[in-house]
């Protein structure tokens, strides 16, 4: 413990019980959150910098690269229920369709099913011919 000498007497200065690994400032016990995984694993941080991850029930540093925020909740990036769509946004997998020809997830609202391709197509790549959905590259324009 640090010792301060005042007028010939030793005065012991209390060190904070917890030190935030982010700000390096002392924090009260009620505000200290122990981080078990990720960037600050094994450290205490102030609860203002901590987020709860729904995927595994652990707290993480809010800017940890192992977690993402989706619809106000935090999930691990390797969790099966979230995915990165073609725009690079993290979304719930249940809100997406897998597009085989793109080899990636796309939000459901931007896709349509094609029986001909047996795949979801981007709406911008889809055309209807005689009530059926085709990829625009699968049909020939008649001049």
KOLFI-394852 format. One record per residue (C-alpha): x, y, z; residue number from 1. Coordinates in steps of 0.25 Angstrom, whole numbers, plus 5000, padded with zeros to 4 digits. Layout:
REM residues N
GUMI     u     v     w   nr
GUMI     X     Y     Z  NUM
...
REM end
This chain:
REM residues 143
GUMI     u     v     w   nr
GUMI  5000  5000  5000    1
GUMI  5005  5014  4997    2
GUMI  5011  5021  5009    3
GUMI  5010  5036  5011    4
GUMI  5019  5043  5021    5
GUMI  5012  5055  5028    6
GUMI  5019  5063  5039    7
GUMI  5027  5051  5043    8
GUMI  5016  5041  5043    9
GUMI  5012  5030  5034   10
GUMI  4999  5031  5028   11
GUMI  4994  5019  5020   12
GUMI  4986  5023  5008   13
GUMI  4975  5013  5004   14
GUMI  4976  5007  4990   15
GUMI  4963  5004  4983   16
GUMI  4959  4990  4984   17
GUMI  4956  4990  4969   18
GUMI  4963  4997  4957   19
GUMI  4956  4998  4944   20
GUMI  4964  4992  4933   21
GUMI  4959  5002  4923   22
GUMI  4961  5015  4930   23
GUMI  4971  5010  4941   24
GUMI  4962  5018  4951   25
GUMI  4958  5012  4964   26
GUMI  4943  5007  4965   27
GUMI  4933  5003  4975   28
GUMI  4930  4989  4978   29
GUMI  4916  4991  4973   30
GUMI  4921  4997  4960   31
GUMI  4932  4986  4957   32
GUMI  4929  4975  4947   33
GUMI  4938  4964  4945   34
GUMI  4941  4960  4931   35
GUMI  4942  4945  4928   36
GUMI  4944  4945  4913   37
GUMI  4949  4954  4902   38
GUMI  4958  4966  4902   39
GUMI  4958  4969  4917   40
GUMI  4958  4955  4922   41
GUMI  4962  4953  4936   42
GUMI  4960  4968  4939   43
GUMI  4950  4977  4946   44
GUMI  4944  4988  4938   45
GUMI  4933  4999  4942   46
GUMI  4919  4994  4939   47
GUMI  4918  5006  4929   48
GUMI  4928  4999  4920   49
GUMI  4922  4985  4921   50
GUMI  4911  4978  4913   51
GUMI  4904  4965  4916   52
GUMI  4905  4955  4905   53
GUMI  4892  4947  4903   54
GUMI  4900  4936  4895   55
GUMI  4908  4931  4907   56
GUMI  4903  4938  4919   57
GUMI  4916  4946  4921   58
GUMI  4920  4960  4922   59
GUMI  4929  4967  4912   60
GUMI  4936  4980  4910   61
GUMI  4926  4988  4901   62
GUMI  4936  4989  4889   63
GUMI  4941  4975  4889   64
GUMI  4942  4969  4875   65
GUMI  4936  4956  4880   66
GUMI  4922  4961  4881   67
GUMI  4912  4969  4873   68
GUMI  4900  4977  4876   69
GUMI  4887  4972  4869   70
GUMI  4873  4978  4873   71
GUMI  4879  4984  4886   72
GUMI  4885  4970  4891   73
GUMI  4899  4965  4890   74
GUMI  4903  4952  4884   75
GUMI  4916  4945  4881   76
GUMI  4921  4947  4867   77
GUMI  4922  4931  4866   78
GUMI  4908  4929  4871   79
GUMI  4899  4921  4862   80
GUMI  4887  4931  4864   81
GUMI  4894  4943  4858   82
GUMI  4900  4945  4844   83
GUMI  4907  4956  4836   84
GUMI  4898  4959  4824   85
GUMI  4904  4963  4810   86
GUMI  4904  4978  4815   87
GUMI  4913  4975  4826   88
GUMI  4902  4977  4837   89
GUMI  4900  4967  4848   90
GUMI  4886  4962  4848   91
GUMI  4878  4950  4854   92
GUMI  4879  4938  4846   93
GUMI  4864  4935  4847   94
GUMI  4862  4948  4839   95
GUMI  4871  4944  4827   96
GUMI  4871  4934  4816   97
GUMI  4883  4927  4811   98
GUMI  4886  4930  4796   99
GUMI  4894  4919  4791  100
GUMI  4898  4926  4778  101
GUMI  4904  4937  4786  102
GUMI  4909  4928  4797  103
GUMI  4904  4938  4808  104
GUMI  4892  4941  4817  105
GUMI  4882  4952  4812  106
GUMI  4871  4959  4820  107
GUMI  4858  4952  4816  108
GUMI  4851  4964  4812  109
GUMI  4862  4965  4800  110
GUMI  4860  4951  4795  111
GUMI  4850  4942  4788  112
GUMI  4850  4927  4786  113
GUMI  4852  4922  4772  114
GUMI  4847  4907  4769  115
GUMI  4855  4907  4756  116
GUMI  4869  4910  4764  117
GUMI  4864  4904  4777  118
GUMI  4870  4915  4784  119
GUMI  4867  4929  4789  120
GUMI  4870  4940  4780  121
GUMI  4872  4955  4782  122
GUMI  4860  4963  4778  123
GUMI  4869  4971  4769  124
GUMI  4873  4958  4762  125
GUMI  4859  4952  4761  126
GUMI  4850  4953  4749  127
GUMI  4836  4946  4747  128
GUMI  4832  4939  4735  129
GUMI  4819  4932  4734  130
GUMI  4817  4933  4749  131
GUMI  4830  4926  4752  132
GUMI  4843  4933  4758  133
GUMI  4856  4932  4751  134
GUMI  4869  4938  4752  135
GUMI  4871  4949  4742  136
GUMI  4883  4941  4736  137
GUMI  4874  4929  4734  138
GUMI  4865  4936  4724  139
GUMI  4867  4942  4710  140
GUMI  4860  4955  4707  141
GUMI  4852  4955  4694  142
GUMI  4855  4967  4685  143
REM end
